Amino acid sequence: MYFSYQLYEAGRVKSPREQREADARTGERAKSVALLWHSLLPARHQAAACEPAADEAIRPSCLTAAR
């Protein structure tokens, strides 16, 4: 049932108003995903900061952060 509705929607041309509304919804979803992604970035940057440089040893604080 839902699949046939998807086929109907895919074959139908959207009006400019419908297209604007769909674009606005897509933009809101992209904004939500970006906010979530950026909220996770500090944890990723912290892990990257623990990677030793070529001439440095691993710092003990990085070992506990990785666990």
PDBQT receptor file of N, H, CA, C and O in Angstrom, charges set to zero:
ATOM      1  N   MET A   1       0.821  -1.192   0.000  1.00  0.00    +0.000 N 
ATOM      2  CA  MET A   1       0.000   0.000   0.000  1.00  0.00    +0.000 C 
ATOM      3  C   MET A   1       0.865   1.256   0.000  1.00  0.00    +0.000 C 
ATOM      4  O   MET A   1       0.700   2.130  -0.851  1.00  0.00    +0.000 OA
ATOM      5  N   TYR A   2       1.795   1.343   0.965  1.00  0.00    +0.000 N 
ATOM      6  H   TYR A   2       1.929   0.633   1.657  1.00  0.00    +0.000 HD
ATOM      7  CA  TYR A   2       2.657   2.508   1.045  1.00  0.00    +0.000 C 
ATOM      8  C   TYR A   2       3.571   2.594  -0.172  1.00  0.00    +0.000 C 
ATOM      9  O   TYR A   2       3.866   3.686  -0.657  1.00  0.00    +0.000 OA
ATOM     10  N   PHE A   3       4.019   1.434  -0.665  1.00  0.00    +0.000 N 
ATOM     11  H   PHE A   3       3.779   0.547  -0.271  1.00  0.00    +0.000 HD
ATOM     12  CA  PHE A   3       4.893   1.416  -1.831  1.00  0.00    +0.000 C 
ATOM     13  C   PHE A   3       4.191   2.001  -3.056  1.00  0.00    +0.000 C 
ATOM     14  O   PHE A   3       4.805   2.744  -3.822  1.00  0.00    +0.000 OA
ATOM     15  N   SER A   4       2.934   1.679  -3.243  1.00  0.00    +0.000 N 
ATOM     16  H   SER A   4       2.436   1.076  -2.621  1.00  0.00    +0.000 HD
ATOM     17  CA  SER A   4       2.207   2.226  -4.394  1.00  0.00    +0.000 C 
ATOM     18  C   SER A   4       2.026   3.742  -4.248  1.00  0.00    +0.000 C 
ATOM     19  O   SER A   4       2.022   4.461  -5.248  1.00  0.00    +0.000 OA
ATOM     20  N   TYR A   5       1.877   4.228  -3.016  1.00  0.00    +0.000 N 
ATOM     21  H   TYR A   5       1.881   3.644  -2.204  1.00  0.00    +0.000 HD
ATOM     22  CA  TYR A   5       1.786   5.680  -2.806  1.00  0.00    +0.000 C 
ATOM     23  C   TYR A   5       3.120   6.331  -3.142  1.00  0.00    +0.000 C 
ATOM     24  O   TYR A   5       3.144   7.414  -3.728  1.00  0.00    +0.000 OA
ATOM     25  N   GLN A   6       4.234   5.690  -2.781  1.00  0.00    +0.000 N 
ATOM     26  H   GLN A   6       4.214   4.810  -2.305  1.00  0.00    +0.000 HD
ATOM     27  CA  GLN A   6       5.554   6.222  -3.121  1.00  0.00    +0.000 C 
ATOM     28  C   GLN A   6       5.720   6.293  -4.635  1.00  0.00    +0.000 C 
ATOM     29  O   GLN A   6       6.274   7.263  -5.153  1.00  0.00    +0.000 OA
ATOM     30  N   LEU A   7       5.248   5.281  -5.342  1.00  0.00    +0.000 N 
ATOM     31  H   LEU A   7       4.798   4.493  -4.922  1.00  0.00    +0.000 HD
ATOM     32  CA  LEU A   7       5.326   5.311  -6.807  1.00  0.00    +0.000 C 
ATOM     33  C   LEU A   7       4.485   6.453  -7.374  1.00  0.00    +0.000 C 
ATOM     34  O   LEU A   7       4.893   7.112  -8.330  1.00  0.00    +0.000 OA
ATOM     35  N   TYR A   8       3.321   6.683  -6.790  1.00  0.00    +0.000 N 
ATOM     36  H   TYR A   8       2.990   6.147  -6.013  1.00  0.00    +0.000 HD
ATOM     37  CA  TYR A   8       2.466   7.779  -7.232  1.00  0.00    +0.000 C 
ATOM     38  C   TYR A   8       3.173   9.112  -7.010  1.00  0.00    +0.000 C 
ATOM     39  O   TYR A   8       3.187   9.966  -7.897  1.00  0.00    +0.000 OA
ATOM     40  N   GLU A   9       3.760   9.292  -5.824  1.00  0.00    +0.000 N 
ATOM     41  H   GLU A   9       3.748   8.599  -5.103  1.00  0.00    +0.000 HD
ATOM     42  CA  GLU A   9       4.451  10.540  -5.513  1.00  0.00    +0.000 C 
ATOM     43  C   GLU A   9       5.670  10.748  -6.406  1.00  0.00    +0.000 C 
ATOM     44  O   GLU A   9       5.959  11.876  -6.807  1.00  0.00    +0.000 OA
ATOM     45  N   ALA A  10       6.387   9.666  -6.720  1.00  0.00    +0.000 N 
ATOM     46  H   ALA A  10       6.152   8.751  -6.394  1.00  0.00    +0.000 HD
ATOM     47  CA  ALA A  10       7.588   9.789  -7.551  1.00  0.00    +0.000 C 
ATOM     48  C   ALA A  10       7.228  10.187  -8.983  1.00  0.00    +0.000 C 
ATOM     49  O   ALA A  10       7.986  10.904  -9.636  1.00  0.00    +0.000 OA
ATOM     50  N   GLY A  11       6.090   9.730  -9.467  1.00  0.00    +0.000 N 
ATOM     51  H   GLY A  11       5.475   9.147  -8.937  1.00  0.00    +0.000 HD
ATOM     52  CA  GLY A  11       5.696  10.018 -10.843  1.00  0.00    +0.000 C 
ATOM     53  C   GLY A  11       4.947  11.332 -11.009  1.00  0.00    +0.000 C 
ATOM     54  O   GLY A  11       4.716  11.772 -12.135  1.00  0.00    +0.000 OA
ATOM     55  N   ARG A  12       4.568  11.959  -9.911  1.00  0.00    +0.000 N 
ATOM     56  H   ARG A  12       4.756  11.601  -8.996  1.00  0.00    +0.000 HD
ATOM     57  CA  ARG A  12       3.787  13.185  -9.960  1.00  0.00    +0.000 C 
ATOM     58  C   ARG A  12       4.702  14.396  -9.855  1.00  0.00    +0.000 C 
ATOM     59  O   ARG A  12       5.640  14.400  -9.058  1.00  0.00    +0.000 OA
ATOM     60  N   VAL A  13       4.441  15.408 -10.642  1.00  0.00    +0.000 N 
ATOM     61  H   VAL A  13       3.679  15.405 -11.290  1.00  0.00    +0.000 HD
ATOM     62  CA  VAL A  13       5.215  16.646 -10.587  1.00  0.00    +0.000 C 
ATOM     63  C   VAL A  13       4.689  17.495  -9.422  1.00  0.00    +0.000 C 
ATOM     64  O   VAL A  13       3.484  17.718  -9.302  1.00  0.00    +0.000 OA
ATOM     65  N   LYS A  14       5.598  17.961  -8.573  1.00  0.00    +0.000 N 
ATOM     66  H   LYS A  14       6.577  17.780  -8.670  1.00  0.00    +0.000 HD
ATOM     67  CA  LYS A  14       5.197  18.776  -7.431  1.00  0.00    +0.000 C 
ATOM     68  C   LYS A  14       5.018  20.228  -7.858  1.00  0.00    +0.000 C 
ATOM     69  O   LYS A  14       5.715  20.727  -8.742  1.00  0.00    +0.000 OA
ATOM     70  N   SER A  15       4.073  20.886  -7.212  1.00  0.00    +0.000 N 
ATOM     71  H   SER A  15       3.507  20.480  -6.494  1.00  0.00    +0.000 HD
ATOM     72  CA  SER A  15       3.874  22.306  -7.461  1.00  0.00    +0.000 C 
ATOM     73  C   SER A  15       5.032  23.078  -6.820  1.00  0.00    +0.000 C 
ATOM     74  O   SER A  15       5.718  22.538  -5.952  1.00  0.00    +0.000 OA
ATOM     75  N   PRO A  16       5.257  24.309  -7.224  1.00  0.00    +0.000 N 
ATOM     76  CA  PRO A  16       6.335  25.087  -6.595  1.00  0.00    +0.000 C 
ATOM     77  C   PRO A  16       6.168  25.209  -5.074  1.00  0.00    +0.000 C 
ATOM     78  O   PRO A  16       7.159  25.179  -4.344  1.00  0.00    +0.000 OA
ATOM     79  N   ARG A  17       4.944  25.345  -4.596  1.00  0.00    +0.000 N 
ATOM     80  H   ARG A  17       4.139  25.369  -5.189  1.00  0.00    +0.000 HD
ATOM     81  CA  ARG A  17       4.704  25.435  -3.152  1.00  0.00    +0.000 C 
ATOM     82  C   ARG A  17       5.095  24.129  -2.462  1.00  0.00    +0.000 C 
ATOM     83  O   ARG A  17       5.749  24.151  -1.419  1.00  0.00    +0.000 OA
ATOM     84  N   GLU A  18       4.700  22.993  -3.037  1.00  0.00    +0.000 N 
ATOM     85  H   GLU A  18       4.170  22.975  -3.884  1.00  0.00    +0.000 HD
ATOM     86  CA  GLU A  18       5.053  21.702  -2.451  1.00  0.00    +0.000 C 
ATOM     87  C   GLU A  18       6.568  21.498  -2.453  1.00  0.00    +0.000 C 
ATOM     88  O   GLU A  18       7.131  20.964  -1.498  1.00  0.00    +0.000 OA
ATOM     89  N   GLN A  19       7.220  21.925  -3.531  1.00  0.00    +0.000 N 
ATOM     90  H   GLN A  19       6.762  22.359  -4.307  1.00  0.00    +0.000 HD
ATOM     91  CA  GLN A  19       8.670  21.774  -3.615  1.00  0.00    +0.000 C 
ATOM     92  C   GLN A  19       9.377  22.637  -2.574  1.00  0.00    +0.000 C 
ATOM     93  O   GLN A  19      10.354  22.199  -1.966  1.00  0.00    +0.000 OA
ATOM     94  N   ARG A  20       8.888  23.866  -2.363  1.00  0.00    +0.000 N 
ATOM     95  H   ARG A  20       8.095  24.222  -2.856  1.00  0.00    +0.000 HD
ATOM     96  CA  ARG A  20       9.472  24.738  -1.329  1.00  0.00    +0.000 C 
ATOM     97  C   ARG A  20       9.314  24.121   0.056  1.00  0.00    +0.000 C 
ATOM     98  O   ARG A  20      10.244  24.144   0.862  1.00  0.00    +0.000 OA
ATOM     99  N   GLU A  21       8.122  23.563   0.331  1.00  0.00    +0.000 N 
ATOM    100  H   GLU A  21       7.366  23.545  -0.323  1.00  0.00    +0.000 HD
ATOM    101  CA  GLU A  21       7.880  22.928   1.629  1.00  0.00    +0.000 C 
ATOM    102  C   GLU A  21       8.788  21.718   1.824  1.00  0.00    +0.000 C 
ATOM    103  O   GLU A  21       9.330  21.511   2.911  1.00  0.00    +0.000 OA
ATOM    104  N   ALA A  22       8.954  20.921   0.774  1.00  0.00    +0.000 N 
ATOM    105  H   ALA A  22       8.514  21.089  -0.108  1.00  0.00    +0.000 HD
ATOM    106  CA  ALA A  22       9.836  19.752   0.862  1.00  0.00    +0.000 C 
ATOM    107  C   ALA A  22      11.277  20.193   1.072  1.00  0.00    +0.000 C 
ATOM    108  O   ALA A  22      12.008  19.580   1.850  1.00  0.00    +0.000 OA
ATOM    109  N   ASP A  23      11.688  21.252   0.382  1.00  0.00    +0.000 N 
ATOM    110  H   ASP A  23      11.094  21.750  -0.250  1.00  0.00    +0.000 HD
ATOM    111  CA  ASP A  23      13.046  21.768   0.553  1.00  0.00    +0.000 C 
ATOM    112  C   ASP A  23      13.254  22.300   1.965  1.00  0.00    +0.000 C 
ATOM    113  O   ASP A  23      14.322  22.114   2.547  1.00  0.00    +0.000 OA
ATOM    114  N   ALA A  24      12.244  22.959   2.516  1.00  0.00    +0.000 N 
ATOM    115  H   ALA A  24      11.376  23.110   2.043  1.00  0.00    +0.000 HD
ATOM    116  CA  ALA A  24      12.343  23.487   3.878  1.00  0.00    +0.000 C 
ATOM    117  C   ALA A  24      12.474  22.346   4.884  1.00  0.00    +0.000 C 
ATOM    118  O   ALA A  24      13.275  22.429   5.815  1.00  0.00    +0.000 OA
ATOM    119  N   ARG A  25      11.693  21.283   4.700  1.00  0.00    +0.000 N 
ATOM    120  H   ARG A  25      11.043  21.216   3.943  1.00  0.00    +0.000 HD
ATOM    121  CA  ARG A  25      11.793  20.117   5.593  1.00  0.00    +0.000 C 
ATOM    122  C   ARG A  25      13.167  19.469   5.476  1.00  0.00    +0.000 C 
ATOM    123  O   ARG A  25      13.760  19.083   6.484  1.00  0.00    +0.000 OA
ATOM    124  N   THR A  26      13.673  19.350   4.260  1.00  0.00    +0.000 N 
ATOM    125  H   THR A  26      13.191  19.664   3.442  1.00  0.00    +0.000 HD
ATOM    126  CA  THR A  26      14.998  18.764   4.062  1.00  0.00    +0.000 C 
ATOM    127  C   THR A  26      16.067  19.627   4.729  1.00  0.00    +0.000 C 
ATOM    128  O   THR A  26      17.001  19.101   5.334  1.00  0.00    +0.000 OA
ATOM    129  N   GLY A  27      15.932  20.943   4.622  1.00  0.00    +0.000 N 
ATOM    130  H   GLY A  27      15.173  21.370   4.130  1.00  0.00    +0.000 HD
ATOM    131  CA  GLY A  27      16.876  21.847   5.268  1.00  0.00    +0.000 C 
ATOM    132  C   GLY A  27      16.840  21.725   6.776  1.00  0.00    +0.000 C 
ATOM    133  O   GLY A  27      17.887  21.760   7.423  1.00  0.00    +0.000 OA
ATOM    134  N   GLU A  28      15.655  21.581   7.349  1.00  0.00    +0.000 N 
ATOM    135  H   GLU A  28      14.804  21.553   6.823  1.00  0.00    +0.000 HD
ATOM    136  CA  GLU A  28      15.534  21.411   8.798  1.00  0.00    +0.000 C 
ATOM    137  C   GLU A  28      16.181  20.099   9.248  1.00  0.00    +0.000 C 
ATOM    138  O   GLU A  28      16.847  20.054  10.282  1.00  0.00    +0.000 OA
ATOM    139  N   ARG A  29      15.982  19.035   8.470  1.00  0.00    +0.000 N 
ATOM    140  H   ARG A  29      15.441  19.072   7.629  1.00  0.00    +0.000 HD
ATOM    141  CA  ARG A  29      16.632  17.758   8.810  1.00  0.00    +0.000 C 
ATOM    142  C   ARG A  29      18.142  17.884   8.725  1.00  0.00    +0.000 C 
ATOM    143  O   ARG A  29      18.856  17.372   9.588  1.00  0.00    +0.000 OA
ATOM    144  N   ALA A  30      18.636  18.560   7.695  1.00  0.00    +0.000 N 
ATOM    145  H   ALA A  30      18.056  18.976   6.995  1.00  0.00    +0.000 HD
ATOM    146  CA  ALA A  30      20.082  18.744   7.555  1.00  0.00    +0.000 C 
ATOM    147  C   ALA A  30      20.634  19.557   8.723  1.00  0.00    +0.000 C 
ATOM    148  O   ALA A  30      21.721  19.270   9.224  1.00  0.00    +0.000 OA
ATOM    149  N   LYS A  31      19.892  20.561   9.152  1.00  0.00    +0.000 N 
ATOM    150  H   LYS A  31      19.008  20.794   8.745  1.00  0.00    +0.000 HD
ATOM    151  CA  LYS A  31      20.314  21.375  10.289  1.00  0.00    +0.000 C 
ATOM    152  C   LYS A  31      20.387  20.516  11.547  1.00  0.00    +0.000 C 
ATOM    153  O   LYS A  31      21.346  20.620  12.312  1.00  0.00    +0.000 OA
ATOM    154  N   SER A  32      19.388  19.673  11.769  1.00  0.00    +0.000 N 
ATOM    155  H   SER A  32      18.608  19.589  11.148  1.00  0.00    +0.000 HD
ATOM    156  CA  SER A  32      19.370  18.804  12.948  1.00  0.00    +0.000 C 
ATOM    157  C   SER A  32      20.550  17.834  12.939  1.00  0.00    +0.000 C 
ATOM    158  O   SER A  32      21.197  17.625  13.965  1.00  0.00    +0.000 OA
ATOM    159  N   VAL A  33      20.821  17.249  11.786  1.00  0.00    +0.000 N 
ATOM    160  H   VAL A  33      20.295  17.419  10.952  1.00  0.00    +0.000 HD
ATOM    161  CA  VAL A  33      21.943  16.309  11.676  1.00  0.00    +0.000 C 
ATOM    162  C   VAL A  33      23.264  17.035  11.910  1.00  0.00    +0.000 C 
ATOM    163  O   VAL A  33      24.151  16.506  12.579  1.00  0.00    +0.000 OA
ATOM    164  N   ALA A  34      23.401  18.249  11.359  1.00  0.00    +0.000 N 
ATOM    165  H   ALA A  34      22.680  18.678  10.815  1.00  0.00    +0.000 HD
ATOM    166  CA  ALA A  34      24.635  19.019  11.539  1.00  0.00    +0.000 C 
ATOM    167  C   ALA A  34      24.839  19.382  13.007  1.00  0.00    +0.000 C 
ATOM    168  O   ALA A  34      25.959  19.313  13.513  1.00  0.00    +0.000 OA
ATOM    169  N   LEU A  35      23.767  19.768  13.688  1.00  0.00    +0.000 N 
ATOM    170  H   LEU A  35      22.857  19.825  13.276  1.00  0.00    +0.000 HD
ATOM    171  CA  LEU A  35      23.881  20.094  15.114  1.00  0.00    +0.000 C 
ATOM    172  C   LEU A  35      24.297  18.863  15.921  1.00  0.00    +0.000 C 
ATOM    173  O   LEU A  35      25.136  18.955  16.817  1.00  0.00    +0.000 OA
ATOM    174  N   LEU A  36      23.708  17.723  15.599  1.00  0.00    +0.000 N 
ATOM    175  H   LEU A  36      23.027  17.649  14.871  1.00  0.00    +0.000 HD
ATOM    176  CA  LEU A  36      24.086  16.485  16.276  1.00  0.00    +0.000 C 
ATOM    177  C   LEU A  36      25.548  16.156  15.996  1.00  0.00    +0.000 C 
ATOM    178  O   LEU A  36      26.300  15.813  16.909  1.00  0.00    +0.000 OA
ATOM    179  N   TRP A  37      25.945  16.261  14.738  1.00  0.00    +0.000 N 
ATOM    180  H   TRP A  37      25.334  16.539  13.997  1.00  0.00    +0.000 HD
ATOM    181  CA  TRP A  37      27.321  15.954  14.344  1.00  0.00    +0.000 C 
ATOM    182  C   TRP A  37      28.316  16.861  15.082  1.00  0.00    +0.000 C 
ATOM    183  O   TRP A  37      29.330  16.392  15.599  1.00  0.00    +0.000 OA
ATOM    184  N   HIS A  38      28.015  18.149  15.122  1.00  0.00    +0.000 N 
ATOM    185  H   HIS A  38      27.192  18.530  14.702  1.00  0.00    +0.000 HD
ATOM    186  CA  HIS A  38      28.921  19.087  15.777  1.00  0.00    +0.000 C 
ATOM    187  C   HIS A  38      28.948  18.894  17.291  1.00  0.00    +0.000 C 
ATOM    188  O   HIS A  38      29.948  19.210  17.936  1.00  0.00    +0.000 OA
ATOM    189  N   SER A  39      27.868  18.383  17.857  1.00  0.00    +0.000 N 
ATOM    190  H   SER A  39      27.056  18.126  17.333  1.00  0.00    +0.000 HD
ATOM    191  CA  SER A  39      27.886  18.106  19.291  1.00  0.00    +0.000 C 
ATOM    192  C   SER A  39      28.785  16.914  19.605  1.00  0.00    +0.000 C 
ATOM    193  O   SER A  39      29.268  16.781  20.730  1.00  0.00    +0.000 OA
ATOM    194  N   LEU A  40      29.012  16.049  18.621  1.00  0.00    +0.000 N 
ATOM    195  H   LEU A  40      28.619  16.158  17.707  1.00  0.00    +0.000 HD
ATOM    196  CA  LEU A  40      29.879  14.892  18.816  1.00  0.00    +0.000 C 
ATOM    197  C   LEU A  40      31.338  15.208  18.492  1.00  0.00    +0.000 C 
ATOM    198  O   LEU A  40      32.226  14.451  18.884  1.00  0.00    +0.000 OA
ATOM    199  N   LEU A  41      31.603  16.292  17.797  1.00  0.00    +0.000 N 
ATOM    200  H   LEU A  41      30.882  16.907  17.479  1.00  0.00    +0.000 HD
ATOM    201  CA  LEU A  41      32.966  16.605  17.372  1.00  0.00    +0.000 C 
ATOM    202  C   LEU A  41      33.963  16.796  18.510  1.00  0.00    +0.000 C 
ATOM    203  O   LEU A  41      35.087  16.310  18.381  1.00  0.00    +0.000 OA
ATOM    204  N   PRO A  42      33.641  17.462  19.605  1.00  0.00    +0.000 N 
ATOM    205  CA  PRO A  42      34.658  17.620  20.654  1.00  0.00    +0.000 C 
ATOM    206  C   PRO A  42      35.231  16.283  21.124  1.00  0.00    +0.000 C 
ATOM    207  O   PRO A  42      36.425  16.198  21.412  1.00  0.00    +0.000 OA
ATOM    208  N   ALA A  43      34.419  15.257  21.207  1.00  0.00    +0.000 N 
ATOM    209  H   ALA A  43      33.449  15.326  20.973  1.00  0.00    +0.000 HD
ATOM    210  CA  ALA A  43      34.911  13.940  21.600  1.00  0.00    +0.000 C 
ATOM    211  C   ALA A  43      35.882  13.405  20.553  1.00  0.00    +0.000 C 
ATOM    212  O   ALA A  43      36.884  12.782  20.904  1.00  0.00    +0.000 OA
ATOM    213  N   ARG A  44      35.604  13.637  19.291  1.00  0.00    +0.000 N 
ATOM    214  H   ARG A  44      34.791  14.144  19.005  1.00  0.00    +0.000 HD
ATOM    215  CA  ARG A  44      36.503  13.182  18.220  1.00  0.00    +0.000 C 
ATOM    216  C   ARG A  44      37.806  13.961  18.240  1.00  0.00    +0.000 C 
ATOM    217  O   ARG A  44      38.876  13.380  18.060  1.00  0.00    +0.000 OA
ATOM    218  N   HIS A  45      37.731  15.276  18.457  1.00  0.00    +0.000 N 
ATOM    219  H   HIS A  45      36.861  15.748  18.604  1.00  0.00    +0.000 HD
ATOM    220  CA  HIS A  45      38.949  16.078  18.480  1.00  0.00    +0.000 C 
ATOM    221  C   HIS A  45      39.813  15.723  19.684  1.00  0.00    +0.000 C 
ATOM    222  O   HIS A  45      41.041  15.766  19.605  1.00  0.00    +0.000 OA
ATOM    223  N   GLN A  46      39.184  15.380  20.778  1.00  0.00    +0.000 N 
ATOM    224  H   GLN A  46      38.187  15.345  20.842  1.00  0.00    +0.000 HD
ATOM    225  CA  GLN A  46      39.942  15.000  21.975  1.00  0.00    +0.000 C 
ATOM    226  C   GLN A  46      40.720  13.714  21.690  1.00  0.00    +0.000 C 
ATOM    227  O   GLN A  46      41.881  13.597  22.083  1.00  0.00    +0.000 OA
ATOM    228  N   ALA A  47      40.106  12.767  21.026  1.00  0.00    +0.000 N 
ATOM    229  H   ALA A  47      39.163  12.862  20.707  1.00  0.00    +0.000 HD
ATOM    230  CA  ALA A  47      40.798  11.523  20.693  1.00  0.00    +0.000 C 
ATOM    231  C   ALA A  47      41.940  11.788  19.720  1.00  0.00    +0.000 C 
ATOM    232  O   ALA A  47      43.004  11.182  19.846  1.00  0.00    +0.000 OA
ATOM    233  N   ALA A  48      41.743  12.676  18.758  1.00  0.00    +0.000 N 
ATOM    234  H   ALA A  48      40.879  13.168  18.655  1.00  0.00    +0.000 HD
ATOM    235  CA  ALA A  48      42.792  12.998  17.791  1.00  0.00    +0.000 C 
ATOM    236  C   ALA A  48      43.945  13.718  18.477  1.00  0.00    +0.000 C 
ATOM    237  O   ALA A  48      45.094  13.555  18.068  1.00  0.00    +0.000 OA
ATOM    238  N   ALA A  49      43.670  14.502  19.501  1.00  0.00    +0.000 N 
ATOM    239  H   ALA A  49      42.736  14.634  19.833  1.00  0.00    +0.000 HD
ATOM    240  CA  ALA A  49      44.722  15.218  20.213  1.00  0.00    +0.000 C 
ATOM    241  C   ALA A  49      45.593  14.262  21.011  1.00  0.00    +0.000 C 
ATOM    242  O   ALA A  49      46.727  14.597  21.353  1.00  0.00    +0.000 OA
ATOM    243  N   CYS A  50      45.082  13.087  21.309  1.00  0.00    +0.000 N 
ATOM    244  H   CYS A  50      44.161  12.815  21.031  1.00  0.00    +0.000 HD
ATOM    245  CA  CYS A  50      45.852  12.111  22.077  1.00  0.00    +0.000 C 
ATOM    246  C   CYS A  50      46.817  11.313  21.211  1.00  0.00    +0.000 C 
ATOM    247  O   CYS A  50      47.661  10.590  21.741  1.00  0.00    +0.000 OA
ATOM    248  N   GLU A  51      46.713  11.429  19.916  1.00  0.00    +0.000 N 
ATOM    249  H   GLU A  51      46.027  12.017  19.486  1.00  0.00    +0.000 HD
ATOM    250  CA  GLU A  51      47.641  10.713  19.056  1.00  0.00    +0.000 C 
ATOM    251  C   GLU A  51      49.018  11.349  19.188  1.00  0.00    +0.000 C 
ATOM    252  O   GLU A  51      49.158  12.565  19.059  1.00  0.00    +0.000 OA
ATOM    253  N   PRO A  52      50.034  10.531  19.445  1.00  0.00    +0.000 N 
ATOM    254  CA  PRO A  52      51.364  11.098  19.654  1.00  0.00    +0.000 C 
ATOM    255  C   PRO A  52      51.982  11.610  18.361  1.00  0.00    +0.000 C 
ATOM    256  O   PRO A  52      51.731  11.069  17.284  1.00  0.00    +0.000 OA
ATOM    257  N   ALA A  53      52.773  12.632  18.475  1.00  0.00    +0.000 N 
ATOM    258  H   ALA A  53      52.977  13.071  19.350  1.00  0.00    +0.000 HD
ATOM    259  CA  ALA A  53      53.541  13.116  17.332  1.00  0.00    +0.000 C 
ATOM    260  C   ALA A  53      54.702  12.154  17.118  1.00  0.00    +0.000 C 
ATOM    261  O   ALA A  53      54.901  11.240  17.919  1.00  0.00    +0.000 OA
ATOM    262  N   ALA A  54      55.455  12.342  16.071  1.00  0.00    +0.000 N 
ATOM    263  H   ALA A  54      55.293  13.084  15.420  1.00  0.00    +0.000 HD
ATOM    264  CA  ALA A  54      56.548  11.426  15.742  1.00  0.00    +0.000 C 
ATOM    265  C   ALA A  54      57.592  11.369  16.851  1.00  0.00    +0.000 C 
ATOM    266  O   ALA A  54      58.183  10.313  17.077  1.00  0.00    +0.000 OA
ATOM    267  N   ASP A  55      57.833  12.477  17.547  1.00  0.00    +0.000 N 
ATOM    268  H   ASP A  55      57.353  13.335  17.363  1.00  0.00    +0.000 HD
ATOM    269  CA  ASP A  55      58.885  12.507  18.555  1.00  0.00    +0.000 C 
ATOM    270  C   ASP A  55      58.341  12.485  19.988  1.00  0.00    +0.000 C 
ATOM    271  O   ASP A  55      59.114  12.664  20.930  1.00  0.00    +0.000 OA
ATOM    272  N   GLU A  56      57.026  12.270  20.181  1.00  0.00    +0.000 N 
ATOM    273  H   GLU A  56      56.398  12.124  19.417  1.00  0.00    +0.000 HD
ATOM    274  CA  GLU A  56      56.445  12.275  21.521  1.00  0.00    +0.000 C 
ATOM    275  C   GLU A  56      56.028  10.868  21.931  1.00  0.00    +0.000 C 
ATOM    276  O   GLU A  56      55.713  10.023  21.093  1.00  0.00    +0.000 OA
ATOM    277  N   ALA A  57      56.034  10.639  23.230  1.00  0.00    +0.000 N 
ATOM    278  H   ALA A  57      56.291  11.325  23.911  1.00  0.00    +0.000 HD
ATOM    279  CA  ALA A  57      55.510   9.389  23.770  1.00  0.00    +0.000 C 
ATOM    280  C   ALA A  57      54.031   9.567  24.057  1.00  0.00    +0.000 C 
ATOM    281  O   ALA A  57      53.534  10.691  24.120  1.00  0.00    +0.000 OA
ATOM    282  N   ILE A  58      53.331   8.459  24.229  1.00  0.00    +0.000 N 
ATOM    283  H   ILE A  58      53.734   7.545  24.178  1.00  0.00    +0.000 HD
ATOM    284  CA  ILE A  58      51.906   8.529  24.551  1.00  0.00    +0.000 C 
ATOM    285  C   ILE A  58      51.748   9.067  25.962  1.00  0.00    +0.000 C 
ATOM    286  O   ILE A  58      52.391   8.584  26.893  1.00  0.00    +0.000 OA
ATOM    287  N   ARG A  59      50.906  10.052  26.117  1.00  0.00    +0.000 N 
ATOM    288  H   ARG A  59      50.383  10.445  25.360  1.00  0.00    +0.000 HD
ATOM    289  CA  ARG A  59      50.662  10.651  27.432  1.00  0.00    +0.000 C 
ATOM    290  C   ARG A  59      49.691   9.754  28.220  1.00  0.00    +0.000 C 
ATOM    291  O   ARG A  59      48.744   9.232  27.632  1.00  0.00    +0.000 OA
ATOM    292  N   PRO A  60      49.898   9.563  29.518  1.00  0.00    +0.000 N 
ATOM    293  CA  PRO A  60      49.015   8.702  30.324  1.00  0.00    +0.000 C 
ATOM    294  C   PRO A  60      47.564   9.162  30.307  1.00  0.00    +0.000 C 
ATOM    295  O   PRO A  60      46.664   8.325  30.364  1.00  0.00    +0.000 OA
ATOM    296  N   SER A  61      47.307  10.464  30.229  1.00  0.00    +0.000 N 
ATOM    297  H   SER A  61      48.038  11.145  30.182  1.00  0.00    +0.000 HD
ATOM    298  CA  SER A  61      45.926  10.932  30.218  1.00  0.00    +0.000 C 
ATOM    299  C   SER A  61      45.184  10.457  28.980  1.00  0.00    +0.000 C 
ATOM    300  O   SER A  61      43.965  10.290  29.017  1.00  0.00    +0.000 OA
ATOM    301  N   CYS A  62      45.899  10.237  27.886  1.00  0.00    +0.000 N 
ATOM    302  H   CYS A  62      46.889  10.373  27.856  1.00  0.00    +0.000 HD
ATOM    303  CA  CYS A  62      45.264   9.749  26.670  1.00  0.00    +0.000 C 
ATOM    304  C   CYS A  62      44.888   8.282  26.807  1.00  0.00    +0.000 C 
ATOM    305  O   CYS A  62      43.902   7.829  26.225  1.00  0.00    +0.000 OA
ATOM    306  N   LEU A  63      45.677   7.540  27.579  1.00  0.00    +0.000 N 
ATOM    307  H   LEU A  63      46.478   7.908  28.051  1.00  0.00    +0.000 HD
ATOM    308  CA  LEU A  63      45.379   6.127  27.758  1.00  0.00    +0.000 C 
ATOM    309  C   LEU A  63      44.076   5.958  28.529  1.00  0.00    +0.000 C 
ATOM    310  O   LEU A  63      43.274   5.084  28.198  1.00  0.00    +0.000 OA
ATOM    311  N   THR A  64      43.855   6.770  29.538  1.00  0.00    +0.000 N 
ATOM    312  H   THR A  64      44.506   7.480  29.806  1.00  0.00    +0.000 HD
ATOM    313  CA  THR A  64      42.625   6.649  30.315  1.00  0.00    +0.000 C 
ATOM    314  C   THR A  64      41.439   7.188  29.530  1.00  0.00    +0.000 C 
ATOM    315  O   THR A  64      40.322   6.700  29.704  1.00  0.00    +0.000 OA
ATOM    316  N   ALA A  65      41.652   8.188  28.664  1.00  0.00    +0.000 N 
ATOM    317  H   ALA A  65      42.559   8.584  28.522  1.00  0.00    +0.000 HD
ATOM    318  CA  ALA A  65      40.555   8.747  27.880  1.00  0.00    +0.000 C 
ATOM    319  C   ALA A  65      40.090   7.763  26.822  1.00  0.00    +0.000 C 
ATOM    320  O   ALA A  65      38.920   7.787  26.439  1.00  0.00    +0.000 OA
ATOM    321  N   ALA A  66      40.968   6.900  26.341  1.00  0.00    +0.000 N 
ATOM    322  H   ALA A  66      41.919   6.880  26.652  1.00  0.00    +0.000 HD
ATOM    323  CA  ALA A  66      40.615   5.961  25.284  1.00  0.00    +0.000 C 
ATOM    324  C   ALA A  66      39.789   4.799  25.817  1.00  0.00    +0.000 C 
ATOM    325  O   ALA A  66      39.132   4.106  25.041  1.00  0.00    +0.000 OA
ATOM    326  N   ARG A  67      39.811   4.578  27.110  1.00  0.00    +0.000 N 
ATOM    327  H   ARG A  67      40.345   5.141  27.740  1.00  0.00    +0.000 HD
ATOM    328  CA  ARG A  67      39.078   3.431  27.671  1.00  0.00    +0.000 C 
ATOM    329  C   ARG A  67      37.660   3.727  27.848  1.00  0.00    +0.000 C 
ATOM    330  O   ARG A  67      36.904   2.871  28.309  1.00  0.00    +0.000 OA
TER     331      ARG A  67
